Amino acid sequence: MDKPRIVIVGAGFAGFHAARRLYRLAKNRAEIVLVNPTDYFLYVPLLPEVATGILEPRRLTVSIADTLPGVRLVLGEVDGLDLGSRAIRYADPTGARAELSYDRLVIAAGSVNKLLPIPGIAEHAHGFRGIPEAIFLRDHLTQQLELADATDDRDARDALCTFVVVGAGYTGTEVAAHGVLYTELLRKRHPRLRDQQIRWLLLDVADRVLPELDERLSRTADKVLRQRGVEVRMGLSVEEAAHDGVQLTDKTTVATQSLIWCVGVRPDPVVEGLGLTTEKGRLVVDEYLRVPGHPEVFACGDAAAVPDLTRPGEVTPMTAQHAERQGKQAATNIAAGFEGGDPQPYIHNDLGFVVDLGGTQAAANPLHVPLAGLPAKVVTRGYHLLSMPGNRVRTAADWLLDAVSRRQTTQLGVIPADDVPLETAEPERVHKPA
């Protein structure tokens, strides 16, 4: 008899770890197929270090062929689902259309940038979700300081040296913390900018940075940012963006050509087009990660509204920690089905969070023990090395080289601005004020 086929959509934290565990548990009794636009798993938490020249981009790209040798990779973007015939529809990188049948399906499509209906954001802001955005930001920061060094126009120089980050969550806080150190490094390498102020603004409508994390982590991050000169402005956001600046919600205007959008994420739009029940764009599933009415379909990670059994009535937040564990649990439950066993509910025990603030600074609460400074930095880097499914030695080597040698700051010039738009832009929702 033919082996049953398990198709996994997406190779993010949920999909990658589901495939990894399934291959071990299935023991060659099933064909495992992973459908993903790229041939790698991206370790997203270290993207700020790519954007500031600490890590080379390939350190974060873990080869699926190398780490999942028993899993079949299909390059493609899934855009349809036929529940009746149990098949997914996708387009490969050449644009060719194809279908793939399944016996079990795991939907782990992940998330994309969340765009708010603010005039000018889609045209003038850049997100921070992948390798292209990180490389673009590194080039952009470098170019801004080089252009500032070349001009004698004081207003133009001030605008070139002003950077606005919107969103003080995990990503935005790390981007601002690393970014201000990188631009200070660049400033020191340009004598004409010796007395130039490098201005960084971190905005959020929340009342504190890292609003989703423990308040002690928030206070540590806020203190480090302010000590470095970052203007932490809570309760504030962008009202309108243009090519030469932004207007804030308090009606002040900031001249800048650097608007970095880190407001948050939303489920991949493909989820809402699958014809399944959703909650705020996420697929509704039960505590076993199964789609109601379709026991052969599982969903996990950012694509799924997974009930949080530790907080009745709530769903789990969209974090890498949840996605990885849900992917593993989905795999375990699918394998149990093949063996006639019972599925187990997803129950998450929070192990704490780590926030890398650049230099020797970090904030962490492993097992809910609050740490700051160098001890937190050691814990943070150790956590990332343990969590990465590959490239650990190369990543550690890059960290060592950055500590003992002069950081390279040249532009690569390989990612034009037009190639990194906010991909979730929905022009029909974006309106100009009357």
PyMOL commands that set and color helices and strands:
alter all, ss='L'
color gray80, all
select helices_A, chain A and resi 13-26+44-51+57-60+64-67+121-124+131-150+154-160+170-188+191-193+215-227+269-273+301-303+320-338+366-368+373-387+392-404+417-419+427-429
alter helices_A, ss='H'
color red, helices_A
select strands_A, chain A and resi 5-9+31-36+40-42+61-63+72-75+77-82+87-91+97-101+104-107+111-113+162-166+199-204+231-234+238-242+245-248+253-255+259-261+265-267+278-279+282-284+290-291+294-299+304-305+354-356+362-364+371-372
alter strands_A, ss='S'
color yellow, strands_A
deselect
rebuild
show_as cartoon
